[in-house]
Amino acid sequence: MGPPPKVAAKQKEDRATGSACRYAVRSIEDCYLLNPKATRNDVFTGWKEMDAYMRENKIEGVPSVLTPSMGAAAATAPKEEIITESATGK
């Protein structure tokens, strides 16, 4: 009978994500890191299908350039305190 419509839609979306990652010349590991909510099995299936399609049709990938947004960079960057000490000969 097949999976419920919501599950089927999620599977298709995750496969499309994997396909897009392959076309963007991203490794499967990077794809997993960039899409933590996606199901790994479906992402891999989409990545693998796109890889086979691209090889069969001699299609070159288009590398993407990721630029972190200011909010994401600020959220992930650890806050560090810089302590300077003067060297006194005591």
PASEBA-1860 file (N, C-alpha, C; in nm, 3 decimals):
! residues 90
1> MGPPPKVA> 0.082/-0.119/0.000/0.000/0.000/0.000/0.086/0.125/0.000 ~ 0.194/0.125/0.075/0.283/0.240/0.074/0.272/0.322/0.200 ~ 0.367/0.411/0.216/0.368/0.495/0.336/0.259/0.602/0.331 ~ 0.222/0.656/0.446/0.125/0.766/0.448/0.177/0.885/0.366 ~ 0.087/0.971/0.319/0.128/1.083/0.233/0.235/1.174/0.294 ~ 0.227/1.201/0.423/0.327/1.289/0.487/0.465/1.224/0.486 ~ 0.468/1.095/0.512/0.595/1.022/0.513/0.653/1.016/0.373 ~ 0.568/0.990/0.274/0.614/0.985/0.135/0.669/1.120/0.091
9> AKQKEDRA> 0.603/1.228/0.131/0.649/1.362/0.095/0.784/1.392/0.159 ~ 0.803/1.351/0.284/0.930/1.372/0.354/1.041/1.292/0.287 ~ 1.011/1.169/0.246/1.111/1.088/0.177/1.153/1.154/0.046 ~ 1.057/1.204/-0.030/1.088/1.270/-0.157/1.171/1.396/-0.134 ~ 1.137/1.471/-0.030/1.212/1.593/0.000/1.356/1.560/0.039 ~ 1.374/1.457/0.120/1.509/1.419/0.162/1.591/1.364/0.046 ~ 1.527/1.292/-0.045/1.597/1.244/-0.165/1.637/1.361/-0.253 ~ 1.549/1.459/-0.265/1.582/1.579/-0.343/1.698/1.654/-0.281
17> TGSACRYA> 1.703/1.656/-0.149/1.814/1.720/-0.079/1.945/1.649/-0.112 ~ 1.944/1.518/-0.109/2.063/1.441/-0.145/2.105/1.464/-0.288 ~ 2.009/1.470/-0.379/2.040/1.497/-0.519/2.102/1.634/-0.537 ~ 2.046/1.732/-0.468/2.100/1.869/-0.478/2.241/1.876/-0.422 ~ 2.267/1.805/-0.315/2.402/1.802/-0.259/2.501/1.743/-0.358 ~ 2.463/1.635/-0.425/2.553/1.573/-0.523/2.578/1.667/-0.641 ~ 2.475/1.734/-0.688/2.490/1.827/-0.800/2.578/1.945/-0.760 ~ 2.573/1.983/-0.632/2.654/2.094/-0.581/2.794/2.049/-0.542
25> VRSIEDCY> 2.833/1.927/-0.577/2.965/1.869/-0.552/2.997/1.869/-0.403 ~ 2.896/1.836/-0.322/2.918/1.823/-0.179/2.933/1.676/-0.146 ~ 3.018/1.647/-0.049/3.031/1.508/-0.004/2.905/1.470/0.073 ~ 2.881/1.343/0.083/2.762/1.296/0.154/2.771/1.335/0.302 ~ 2.892/1.338/0.356/2.909/1.377/0.497/2.871/1.523/0.517 ~ 2.912/1.611/0.424/2.875/1.752/0.434/2.724/1.768/0.421 ~ 2.665/1.689/0.336/2.521/1.695/0.317/2.449/1.658/0.447 ~ 2.498/1.556/0.514/2.438/1.518/0.643/2.452/1.631/0.744
33> LLNPKATR> 2.569/1.694/0.748/2.591/1.802/0.844/2.504/1.924/0.815 ~ 2.485/1.954/0.688/2.406/2.071/0.650/2.256/2.048/0.663 ~ 2.214/1.924/0.671/2.071/1.890/0.677/2.045/1.790/0.790 ~ 2.060/1.834/0.914/2.049/1.739/1.026/1.909/1.680/1.045 ~ 1.805/1.747/0.997/1.669/1.695/1.015/1.630/1.594/0.908 ~ 1.709/1.585/0.803/1.678/1.492/0.694/1.717/1.350/0.733 ~ 1.641/1.255/0.684/1.669/1.114/0.709/1.790/1.073/0.626 ~ 1.892/1.022/0.692/2.017/0.989/0.623/1.999/0.887/0.512
41> NDVFTGWK> 1.915/0.789/0.534/1.894/0.686/0.433/1.838/0.747/0.304 ~ 1.739/0.835/0.317/1.678/0.897/0.200/1.773/0.996/0.133 ~ 1.850/1.070/0.213/1.949/1.163/0.157/2.052/1.085/0.076 ~ 2.099/0.974/0.132/2.198/0.893/0.060/2.140/0.835/-0.069 ~ 2.016/0.790/-0.063/1.952/0.735/-0.183/1.946/0.841/-0.293 ~ 1.905/0.962/-0.258/1.899/1.070/-0.357/2.036/1.107/-0.409 ~ 2.136/1.110/-0.320/2.273/1.144/-0.360/2.325/1.038/-0.457 ~ 2.301/0.911/-0.425/2.349/0.801/-0.508/2.280/0.800/-0.645
49> EMDAYMRE> 2.149/0.824/-0.647/2.076/0.828/-0.773/2.126/0.941/-0.862 ~ 2.150/1.058/-0.804/2.200/1.171/-0.882/2.342/1.144/-0.930 ~ 2.423/1.079/-0.849/2.559/1.045/-0.890/2.556/0.955/-1.013 ~ 2.472/0.853/-1.010/2.461/0.763/-1.125/2.410/0.837/-1.248 ~ 2.312/0.924/-1.230/2.256/1.000/-1.341/2.361/1.093/-1.402 ~ 2.437/1.160/-1.316/2.539/1.254/-1.365/2.650/1.180/-1.438 ~ 2.690/1.066/-1.389/2.795/0.987/-1.456/2.746/0.935/-1.591 ~ 2.624/0.886/-1.592/2.566/0.830/-1.714/2.553/0.935/-1.824
57> NKIEGVPS> 2.516/1.057/-1.786/2.493/1.163/-1.884/2.609/1.262/-1.894 ~ 2.721/1.229/-1.830/2.842/1.312/-1.833/2.812/1.458/-1.794 ~ 2.744/1.474/-1.683/2.709/1.606/-1.632/2.808/1.645/-1.524 ~ 2.863/1.764/-1.535/2.955/1.816/-1.434/2.874/1.885/-1.325 ~ 2.917/1.870/-1.202/2.851/1.936/-1.092/2.885/2.084/-1.089 ~ 2.805/2.159/-1.016/2.826/2.302/-1.001/2.859/2.328/-0.854 ~ 2.988/2.354/-0.823/3.025/2.375/-0.683/2.954/2.496/-0.623 ~ 2.907/2.480/-0.503/2.842/2.591/-0.434/2.940/2.653/-0.337
65> VLTPSMGA> 2.919/2.779/-0.311/3.003/2.851/-0.216/2.915/2.886/-0.097 ~ 2.948/2.829/0.017/2.870/2.857/0.137/2.929/2.976/0.209 ~ 2.844/3.071/0.242/2.886/3.185/0.323/2.799/3.185/0.447 ~ 2.859/3.172/0.563/2.780/3.168/0.685/2.714/3.303/0.711 ~ 2.591/3.299/0.754/2.522/3.423/0.788/2.578/3.475/0.920 ~ 2.559/3.600/0.944/2.613/3.661/1.065/2.552/3.598/1.190 ~ 2.423/3.568/1.187/2.358/3.507/1.303/2.412/3.369/1.332 ~ 2.432/3.290/1.229/2.482/3.154/1.248/2.626/3.156/1.296
73> AAATAPKE> 2.706/3.248/1.243/2.846/3.256/1.283/2.856/3.300/1.429 ~ 2.773/3.393/1.468/2.776/3.441/1.606/2.728/3.333/1.703 ~ 2.632/3.254/1.660/2.578/3.150/1.747/2.676/3.035/1.766 ~ 2.756/3.005/1.665/2.845/2.891/1.675/2.984/2.927/1.726 ~ 3.021/3.054/1.715/3.154/3.095/1.758/3.159/3.100/1.911 ~ 3.255/3.033/1.971/3.264/3.037/2.117/3.309/3.175/2.165 ~ 3.256/3.214/2.276/3.295/3.342/2.336/3.424/3.319/2.413 ~ 3.525/3.396/2.381/3.653/3.382/2.448/3.690/3.514/2.513
81> EIITESAT> 3.752/3.503/2.626/3.800/3.621/2.696/3.952/3.624/2.680 ~ 4.001/3.736/2.636/4.145/3.751/2.617/4.203/3.816/2.742 ~ 4.296/3.747/2.802/4.360/3.797/2.924/4.504/3.829/2.890 ~ 4.543/3.951/2.915/4.682/3.989/2.891/4.748/4.013/3.025 ~ 4.867/3.963/3.038/4.943/3.981/3.161/5.072/4.052/3.128 ~ 5.104/4.148/3.210/5.232/4.215/3.187/5.340/4.140/3.263 ~ 5.453/4.128/3.201/5.564/4.056/3.262/5.642/4.153/3.350 ~ 5.628/4.138/3.479/5.705/4.221/3.572/5.803/4.130/3.644
89> GK> 5.920/4.178/3.664/6.025/4.096/3.725/6.016/4.093/3.875 ~ 5.912/4.040/3.934/5.898/4.032/4.079/5.950/3.904/4.134
END
